[in-house]
Each structure stands twice: as structure tokens, then as C-alpha cells.
């Protein structure tokens, strides 16, 4: 998929690994100046090497989406370098193995950590970035939710609550900022093959590998998604051609949400 993002500046949170990495490369290879924000120094260093080899125009910055003052400094750094910010992808997110318990056994510190990154992080980064977008010609904000934010899943109360919040926050932002030239949309991935999901499901020694077949049996395409497939959806929403798409929550899930894929 090729679109024209030449001269635009795009910021991807959690952009040095997994889905975020694929999104960053998709935007960069379509002409955007790319800013990768990540909390893991090793991942950032590797990402910088890869972007350099690809000939991309980039910044790789260490930062934490729970650090509001730090995010404002990052946006200032971006605008000093390029004078603008056009695309924000709120991708940073976490989910923990320790959270797979009923709500009454859920550790408050696990709840707080997931909500602070997955939901508060979208608020924090958007709040820091939007003034720079308003000073320019508008822009695009693309939030990453999950199918878990659109249908409830068991034993993941913080994750499903945060991702549901991201989906509805997206709609609210679209109402507020569409008239001001900032289109706000959301991508909701299904089960996607990353290091994290491989550790949980898709390797022989994964924590929940015995349940992987049952999960895939519910997905009409019968496989997990690829990070590049999620990135392609983000690229579409960032493209000039998506200029009349606002407030959409787009599942990229292999048909997971279409309905039951089993005989009942």
C-alpha cells in the first residue's frame, strides 16, 4: 500500500517494537518524518539503526506516556526540528500475565499500571500533541484499541476497561476536533502475532498455549494477524485519501467480531 505522506511528521508511541514498529516503518516508507517514542532504550537503539539503514528521516526518543511534562517536552523537540506535527499514533500499551484473574483477585497495582498506560497514556499524549496540530493545518490522531475493548473478555478487567475507554474516547475526540481539522480514528486489532502474544499463546511453552487452538477456532481466518496488517489499517487512516473518515473504530481481527464461528 502506497500513500503520499511526504513532508508530514508522524509520532508513534510504543513505536520500537511489535505493532508500533510496523506502524512506524509503514509511515516512514510512505514519506513521513517519523518520531518513535518508546520506554525501552534497547528497542530504541535497534529501531534507530533500522531506520538509518532504511534511509528514513527520524527521531528515536525515550519517553513514558505517563509522564505528562515529559511528553510536552517531546512535542516541543519535534516542532523545533520540523516545525509541525501532523500524525499521532497512540499505540503504547501493556497487558500483564498477572492480570488473568477474576476481578476480586485483581491486584490494584496491576489495574493502576494498565489504566495509566493504556488509557491515561492516550489522554496524556493527545493533550500534549493537539496544540501543535492546531497551530498547523490540522492532522490525524489514530488510537490503538483492541477487540477486547469492543467485546468483553474474561479475566482481563483492566485491559478491557482501558481499551473500551480508548474506543469511546476516540469518538469523543472526533466530535471535538473534526471541526478543527483533526480527524480522530481508532484501530482495534484482534489477536496479533507479536513477541507478547507468542509468549502467551503461539509458542509451545506459551503461558496459554493450550488455549491457542480454541482462540483461533473462533477467528474465521483461522490465524493471528500480522503486525503489518495492523499497520496497513493505520496507514489508510493517516492517508490523504481518508479525508472523510472521522470517529471510526476499525476492527482488524480476521472476522472475530463478525459472530460465532462454531456450530452451536
N, C-alpha and C positions, 0 to 999 in steps of 0.2 A: 504494500500500500504506500503510495507516494502522495504527499500533500506539500504545499508551499508554506513553510514557516520561516522563510528567510528573514533574518533581522529581528525576529521575535526572541524574547528572553523567557525561558521556562524554568521554574523551580520545582523540583521533585523532592518531597520529604521521604525519608527512609529509602533513598534512591540508590544505595550502593549494593543492594542485594535483592535477589528474588524478583518479585513483580516490579518493584521500584526501579531496579537496574534495567529491566526490559523496557519500561516506560521511558527512562532517561535516554536510552540508546535510540528508541523509536523517534523521539522528539529531536535528538541531535542529528540523526541521519537524514532528517527532513528539513534541516536548515536552521534549527533554533540554537541560540546560545543556551547552553544547559548548565543549571546550577544543581548540584547534587548535595543535599543536606542529609547527613547521617550521624548517628551517635557512636559508631564503631570505627575507630581510627584505622584498623587493618583493612576493613572493607573499603574505606575511602581511598586509601593508598592504592589498592588494587584497581579501583574504579578509575582513579586519575591516570594510571598507567594505560588502561584500556582505552580511555577517551583520547589520550595523547596519541596512541598508535592509530586510532581511527581518524585522526585529524580534526577532531571536534573542537569547537570553541566552548570552553567550560570553566567552571569553578567547582571545586570539591571542598565543602565546608563542614567542619564538625559542629553539630548543634543538637539541641534537645527540644522537641516540640512542647515540653512542659515548662520551658524557660522563656517566659514572655518578654522580658527585657532583652535576652539574647536574640530572640527572633527579630525584634525591631532593629537590632544592630546588623543582623544578616541582611535584611531588606535594604538598609542604608548602604551596605557594602555593595550590593548588587546594583543599586541605582547610581552609585558613584562610578562603577565600572562601565555600565552600559546605558545609563540614563533612563531606564524603563524596566517594567516588569509586566509581562503580557499573559503568562500562563502559570497557574499554580496547580500542582497535583498534590493533594493531601493524601499521601499514601502510607505514612508511618503508622504502624500498628503492631500490637502484640497480642498473643493469646498464650496461656500457660497450661502445661500439663496438670499443674496442681489445682487448676480451676475445675476439673472434670468431676465435680461432686454436687450433691443436692444443695439448694440454696442455704439451708440451715447449717450446713457444714462448711460453707464457703468462707474462706478467710477474709476478713475485712481488708487486710493489706493487699490481697490479690485483687479484690474488687477495686480498691482505690487506684492501684497501679494501672490496671487495664483501662479504666474510665479516664484516667489522667492522660494517657497516650492516645487512645483510640477515639475518644470524643472530645475531651478538652483540647487535645492537640490540634484538631481541625479548627476549633474556635480560635485558639491562640495564633496559629499560623495565618489564618484568613484575616484576622483582625490586624495583624502586622502588615499584611501584603496589600489589602484593599486600598488604603490611601495612595500607594504608589500607582496602582492601576487607575484610580480615579483621576490622577494627575495626567495620565496619558489618554489613549484612545479607548479605554476600557480593557477588556480581556476575557479570559476564560478561567474558571475555577472548576476543577474536576476532583471530586471527593471519592475515595475508595471505601465502599461499604462491604457488604458480603451478603450472600443468600441468607446467612444467619441473621441478618438484620431485616429480612423480608418475611421469613417464616421462623417461628420459634424452634430452637433446638434444645434438647435436654442437657443439663449438667454444665452449662456454659453461661450462667446468668449474666456476668459482667460483659462478656463478649457480645452476646445477642442484644443486650440493652444498649451498649455503646454503638453497635453498628446500626441498630434501628434508629438511634438518635442521629447518626450521620445521615441516614436517608431522609429523615424529615427535616433536619437542619438544612440539607441541600435545597429542598423545596422552598423553605422559608427564605433562604438567601436568594434563590432565583426570583422570588417575588420582590424582594427589596432592591436587588442590584440589576436585574434585567433592564429596567427603565433607564439605568445609568450606564448601560453599555457593557456590563459584566455578565456574561452568561454562566450560570452555575448548574452543573450536572453531576451525576454520580454513576459510577460503575460498581456493580455488585458481583464479584467473582463467586463462582461455585468452588468446588474442591479443585485446587490448582497445584500442580506438581512443583514444589519448592523444597528447599532443604528442610524446612519445618514440617511440611506435610509428609515428606518422605520419612522423617524420624517418627512421625505419629502413625502413618498408615501404610506407606508404599514401599517399605523395605521389610525383609523377613524378620528382623528384630525390632520393628517399629512398636511403639507402645500399644497401638490399637490395630496391629496388622491383621489380627484375626477378624476384624470387622470391615476390612477394606472391601472384600467381595460384596458384602451386604450393602455398603455405601454405593459402590459402582453399579450394583443391580438396580438402584433407583434412578440412575442417570441414563436417559435414553441413548446417549452416545457411548456409554459403557467405558469411559476412561476419564481420568482427571484432565483438567485444562492445562495448556502450556502457558507459561508466563508471556510469551509473545502474543498469544491470543487475547490476553487481557490488555496488553499494551496497544494492540491494534484498535480496540474499542476506545481507549483513551485518546489515541491519535485522531480518530474520527471526530471526537467531541472537541478536540483542540483545533481542528482544521477550519479554514475559512468557509468551506462548503457547509459546515454545521451551524451556519449563522442564524438559523431559526429554531434551534434546539435549545430549550431552556427549561430547567426544572425536571429533567428526566432522570429516573433511576433505572439504569440499563443492566439487567442480569446478563452475565456471560457465564453460563452454567451448564451447557450441554443439554439443556432441557429439564434440569432438575425441578424448576418451579412450574413446569407445564402441567404436572399432575402425577398421579401414581403410574409407575412403570412396571407394575406387577399385577398378576391376577389376584383378585380378592373374591 
